[in-house]
């Protein structure tokens, strides 16, 4: 008796992974049309039959989306980056408008947060939100892909085309921030933030900063880049370290508002005036930015629009509709932390 064909048989003959076969047989837009058609033709040739009971179990609709937020070090017990609080509100509203409930949980990087939400019918799809270390969670995205989970991440554009990412145009944001400082006559502009592959969003902001300098004929000075994670304390420490180097600078662009606020506190402690001696620009436009002293000039991300796009995108995945990566344009909010040409430190 001829054995029944399996998805493994199709994967072997098509030269693709079993998860790709599963997606193709569900007409997932994450598999290109040519590959989908080839896999479906092989399945027909092998007389492959889908297990309807298993398929129906997987396809049960919970009318719920899961929002997994990365834990961040904070000054309070929330462990939520303040930027994501406004994003949380916009995602909640967008989910409700679509007739879905929202399950909110932390991404516990030490635990199994990538557990199968769909097979357990907890949620039909997942939105991943956070600035966590990319190297720590990259392999867990592979686990989600293997399980054919419908998910979208907020962040930099992903090299793996099976990962759908929605994010702001961080390169453009870094560019307009530095362009503004250059337009104000600043020439020696420092960058505080993680410019490595561990933080793709911060890295893209730094690369935009470098691009703006190059466009103005200025070579980026490696001595003016200092590592900082997304906390006020880290921004404070990075600014102190920068001052202790003794290198001259007349402006600071930071990877986030929290870093910028910490940096301004360090400058004040050392008797450096903002913006007279050093102009400061942040990134995110969190609520406290407008209440800082001086009020912080910053790059604004449209959190309301972002929330709508994240929800819309994961629902398209669930429905098997075409969807693609997307970058949202940023804008600059000019406040008092930027001034005219500064005197050298």
C-alpha positions as CSV (number, residue, x, y, z in Angstrom):
1,X,0.0,0.0,0.0
2,X,1.4,3.4,-1.0
3,X,2.1,5.6,2.0
4,X,0.2,8.9,2.3
5,X,2.2,11.9,1.1
6,X,3.2,14.4,3.8
7,X,4.2,18.0,3.9
8,X,7.8,16.8,4.4
9,X,7.6,15.0,1.1
10,X,6.5,18.2,-0.6
11,X,9.2,20.2,1.1
12,X,11.9,17.7,-0.1
13,X,10.7,17.7,-3.7
14,X,10.3,21.5,-3.8
15,X,13.6,22.1,-2.1
16,X,12.1,24.3,0.6
17,X,11.4,24.1,4.3
18,X,8.3,22.4,5.8
19,X,7.1,25.7,7.2
20,X,7.3,27.3,3.7
21,X,5.1,24.4,2.4
22,X,2.6,25.0,5.1
23,X,2.4,28.7,4.3
24,X,2.2,28.1,0.6
25,X,-0.7,25.7,1.0
26,X,-2.5,28.4,3.1
27,X,-1.8,31.0,0.3
28,X,0.3,33.0,2.7
29,X,1.6,36.2,1.1
30,X,4.9,35.6,2.9
31,X,5.7,33.1,0.1
32,X,6.1,34.6,-3.3
33,X,3.5,33.7,-5.9
34,X,5.8,31.6,-8.1
35,X,7.0,29.4,-5.2
36,X,3.4,29.1,-3.9
37,X,2.2,27.8,-7.3
38,X,5.1,25.4,-7.6
39,X,4.4,23.9,-4.1
40,X,0.7,23.7,-4.8
41,X,1.4,21.9,-8.1
42,X,3.7,19.4,-6.3
43,X,1.0,18.8,-3.6
44,X,-1.5,18.1,-6.3
45,X,0.9,15.7,-8.1
46,X,1.5,13.8,-4.9
47,X,-2.2,13.7,-4.2
48,X,-1.5,15.5,-0.8
49,X,-4.6,15.8,1.4
50,X,-4.8,18.4,4.2
51,X,-5.8,16.9,7.6
52,X,-9.1,18.8,7.9
53,X,-9.5,18.2,11.6
54,X,-6.0,19.5,12.4
55,X,-6.5,22.4,10.0
56,X,-9.8,23.3,11.5
57,X,-8.3,23.3,15.0
58,X,-5.5,25.6,13.9
59,X,-7.9,27.9,12.0
60,X,-10.3,28.5,14.9
61,X,-10.6,32.2,15.3
62,X,-10.2,33.7,18.8
63,X,-10.9,37.3,17.7
64,X,-7.9,38.2,19.8
65,X,-4.5,39.7,19.1
66,X,-1.5,39.4,21.4
67,X,0.7,42.4,22.0
68,X,4.1,41.3,23.5
69,X,6.1,44.2,24.9
70,X,9.8,44.1,25.6
71,X,10.8,44.8,29.2
72,X,13.0,47.8,29.5
73,X,14.9,49.2,32.5
74,X,12.9,52.2,33.8
75,X,13.0,54.5,36.8
76,X,9.7,53.1,38.0
77,X,8.1,49.6,38.3
78,X,6.4,49.7,34.8
79,X,9.4,48.2,32.9
80,X,7.8,49.8,29.8
81,X,9.6,52.4,27.6
82,X,7.5,55.6,27.9
83,X,7.5,55.8,24.1
84,X,5.5,52.5,23.9
85,X,2.8,53.7,26.3
86,X,1.3,55.9,23.6
87,X,1.8,53.1,21.1
88,X,0.0,50.8,23.5
89,X,-3.0,53.2,23.5
90,X,-3.1,53.4,19.7
91,X,-2.8,49.7,19.2
92,X,-5.6,49.1,21.7
93,X,-7.9,51.5,20.0
94,X,-7.1,50.1,16.5
95,X,-7.7,46.6,17.7
96,X,-11.1,47.5,19.2
97,X,-12.2,49.2,15.9
98,X,-11.5,46.0,14.1
99,X,-13.7,44.0,16.5
100,X,-10.8,42.2,18.2
101,X,-9.7,41.9,21.8
102,X,-6.1,42.6,22.8
103,X,-4.0,40.3,25.1
104,X,-1.0,42.3,26.5
105,X,2.0,40.5,27.9
106,X,5.7,41.1,28.4
107,X,8.3,39.5,26.2
108,X,10.2,37.6,28.8
109,X,13.4,36.9,27.0
110,X,14.4,34.3,29.5
111,X,11.2,32.3,29.0
112,X,9.2,30.9,26.2
113,X,7.4,34.0,25.1
114,X,7.3,32.6,21.5
115,X,5.1,29.7,22.7
116,X,2.4,28.9,20.1
117,X,-0.4,31.5,20.8
118,X,-2.3,30.4,17.7
119,X,-2.4,26.6,18.3
120,X,-3.6,27.2,21.9
121,X,-6.2,29.7,20.5
122,X,-4.9,32.4,22.8
123,X,-4.6,34.8,19.8
124,X,-4.9,34.8,16.0
125,X,-1.8,36.9,15.6
126,X,1.0,38.7,17.5
127,X,2.4,42.2,17.5
128,X,6.0,42.4,19.0
129,X,6.9,45.8,20.5
130,X,10.1,46.8,22.0
131,X,13.7,48.0,21.8
132,X,15.3,44.8,23.2
133,X,18.7,43.5,22.1
134,X,18.1,42.1,18.6
135,X,20.7,39.4,19.1
136,X,18.8,38.1,22.0
137,X,15.5,37.6,20.3
138,X,16.4,37.0,16.6
139,X,16.4,33.2,17.0
140,X,13.0,33.3,18.6
141,X,11.6,35.0,15.5
142,X,12.8,31.9,13.6
143,X,10.7,29.8,16.1
144,X,7.6,31.9,15.3
145,X,8.2,31.4,11.5
146,X,8.6,27.7,12.0
147,X,5.2,27.5,13.7
148,X,3.6,29.6,10.9
149,X,2.6,32.2,13.4
150,X,1.0,35.4,12.1
151,X,3.2,38.1,13.6
152,X,4.5,41.6,12.9
153,X,7.3,43.4,14.7
154,X,7.8,47.1,15.3
155,X,11.3,48.0,14.3
156,X,13.9,48.3,11.6
157,X,13.4,46.6,8.3
158,X,14.3,42.9,8.6
159,X,16.6,41.1,6.3
160,X,14.6,37.9,6.6
161,X,11.6,38.5,4.2
162,X,9.5,36.0,6.2
163,X,9.6,38.6,9.1
164,X,7.1,41.4,8.6
165,X,8.4,44.6,10.2
166,X,6.7,48.0,10.5
167,X,8.7,50.9,11.8
168,X,9.6,54.5,11.5
169,X,12.2,55.7,9.0
170,X,15.1,55.9,11.5
171,X,17.7,56.8,8.9
172,X,15.5,59.7,7.8
173,X,14.9,60.7,11.4
174,X,18.7,60.7,12.2
175,X,19.3,62.8,9.0
176,X,16.8,65.5,9.7
177,X,17.9,65.8,13.4
178,X,21.6,66.3,12.3
179,X,20.6,68.5,9.4
180,X,18.8,70.8,11.8
181,X,21.8,71.0,14.1
182,X,24.0,71.8,11.1
183,X,21.6,74.5,10.0
184,X,21.9,76.0,13.5
185,X,25.6,76.3,13.0
186,X,26.7,73.3,15.0
187,X,29.7,71.5,13.5
188,X,31.0,69.1,16.2
189,X,28.0,66.9,16.8
190,X,28.2,63.9,19.1
191,X,25.9,60.8,19.0
192,X,24.9,59.0,22.2
193,X,23.3,55.5,21.6
194,X,24.1,52.0,20.6
195,X,25.2,52.1,16.9
196,X,25.8,48.3,16.7
197,X,23.7,45.5,15.2
198,X,22.3,44.8,18.7
199,X,20.0,47.9,18.3
200,X,19.1,48.2,14.6
201,X,16.8,51.2,15.2
202,X,19.5,53.1,17.0
203,X,22.1,52.1,14.4
204,X,19.9,53.4,11.6
205,X,19.5,56.7,13.5
206,X,23.3,56.9,13.8
207,X,23.7,56.1,10.1
208,X,21.3,58.9,9.2
209,X,23.3,61.2,11.4
210,X,26.5,60.2,9.6
211,X,24.8,60.7,6.2
212,X,23.8,64.3,7.1
213,X,27.3,65.0,8.2
214,X,28.8,63.6,5.0
215,X,26.3,65.7,2.9
216,X,27.6,68.8,4.6
217,X,31.2,67.7,3.9
218,X,32.0,66.7,7.5
219,X,33.6,63.4,8.4
220,X,32.0,61.7,11.4
221,X,34.4,61.6,14.3
222,X,34.4,58.2,16.1
223,X,35.5,60.0,19.3
224,X,32.1,61.7,19.3
225,X,30.1,58.5,19.3
226,X,29.5,56.9,22.7
227,X,27.4,53.8,23.6
228,X,24.2,54.3,25.6
229,X,21.2,52.1,26.2
230,X,17.7,53.6,26.4
231,X,17.7,55.0,29.9
232,X,18.3,58.4,31.5
233,X,21.1,56.9,33.6
234,X,22.9,55.6,30.5
235,X,22.5,59.0,28.8
236,X,24.0,60.7,31.9
237,X,26.9,58.3,32.1
238,X,27.6,58.6,28.3
239,X,27.6,62.4,28.4
240,X,30.0,62.4,31.4
241,X,32.3,60.0,29.6
242,X,32.2,62.2,26.5
243,X,33.1,65.3,28.6
244,X,35.9,63.4,30.3
245,X,37.5,62.6,26.9
246,X,38.2,66.2,26.5
247,X,37.1,66.2,22.8
248,X,35.3,69.4,21.7
249,X,31.7,69.2,20.7
250,X,28.9,71.8,20.4
251,X,25.8,69.5,20.0
252,X,24.5,66.1,20.9
253,X,22.1,63.9,19.0
254,X,20.8,60.9,21.0
255,X,19.2,57.6,20.1
256,X,16.2,58.5,22.4
257,X,14.6,61.2,24.5
258,X,15.5,59.3,27.7
259,X,19.2,59.3,26.7
260,X,18.9,63.0,25.8
261,X,17.4,64.0,29.2
262,X,20.1,62.1,31.0
263,X,22.7,63.8,28.9
264,X,21.3,67.3,29.7
265,X,21.5,66.5,33.4
266,X,25.1,65.6,33.0
267,X,25.9,68.8,31.1
268,X,24.1,70.9,33.8
269,X,26.1,69.1,36.5
270,X,29.4,70.0,34.7
271,X,28.3,73.6,34.2
272,X,27.7,73.3,30.5
273,X,24.7,75.4,29.3
274,X,22.1,74.0,26.9
275,X,21.6,75.3,24.3
276,X,24.2,78.1,24.5
277,X,27.2,75.9,24.6
278,X,25.8,72.5,23.6
279,X,22.5,71.9,21.6
280,X,20.7,68.7,22.3
281,X,18.3,66.7,20.1
282,X,16.5,63.6,21.2
283,X,14.3,61.0,19.5
284,X,10.7,59.7,20.1
285,X,8.9,62.9,21.5
286,X,7.7,61.2,24.7
287,X,5.5,63.4,26.9
288,X,8.3,64.4,29.3
289,X,10.3,65.9,26.4
290,X,8.2,69.0,26.3
291,X,8.6,69.4,30.1
292,X,12.4,69.0,30.3
293,X,14.4,72.1,31.1
294,X,15.1,73.3,28.5
295,X,12.3,71.7,26.5
296,X,13.8,69.1,24.3
297,X,13.9,69.3,20.5
298,X,13.2,65.8,19.2
299,X,12.3,63.5,16.3
300,X,8.7,62.6,16.5
301,X,7.3,59.2,15.5
302,X,3.6,59.1,14.6
303,X,2.4,56.5,17.2
304,X,-1.3,56.8,16.3
305,X,-0.6,55.9,12.7
306,X,1.9,53.3,13.7
307,X,-0.6,51.5,15.9
308,X,-3.2,51.5,13.1
309,X,-0.7,50.1,10.6
310,X,0.6,47.4,13.0
311,X,-3.0,46.1,13.6
312,X,-3.9,46.4,9.9
313,X,-0.8,44.4,8.9
314,X,-1.2,41.5,11.3
315,X,-4.9,41.2,10.3
316,X,-3.9,41.0,6.6
317,X,-1.5,38.2,7.5
318,X,-4.3,36.4,9.3
319,X,-6.6,36.8,6.3
320,X,-3.9,35.7,3.8
321,X,-3.8,39.1,2.1
322,X,-0.8,40.7,0.5
323,X,1.2,42.8,3.0
324,X,4.7,44.3,2.9
325,X,7.3,46.0,5.1
326,X,6.7,49.7,5.7
327,X,8.6,52.7,7.0
328,X,6.8,55.6,8.4
329,X,8.2,59.1,8.0
330,X,9.3,61.1,11.0
331,X,9.1,64.8,11.7
332,X,11.2,67.2,13.8
333,X,9.7,69.0,16.8
334,X,11.8,72.1,17.5
335,X,12.0,73.3,21.1
336,X,14.4,75.2,23.3
337,X,17.3,72.7,23.6
338,X,18.7,73.9,20.2
339,X,20.1,77.3,19.7
340,X,22.5,79.1,17.4
341,X,26.3,78.7,17.0
342,X,27.9,77.6,20.3
343,X,31.2,78.6,21.8
344,X,33.7,75.8,22.0
345,X,33.8,73.9,25.3
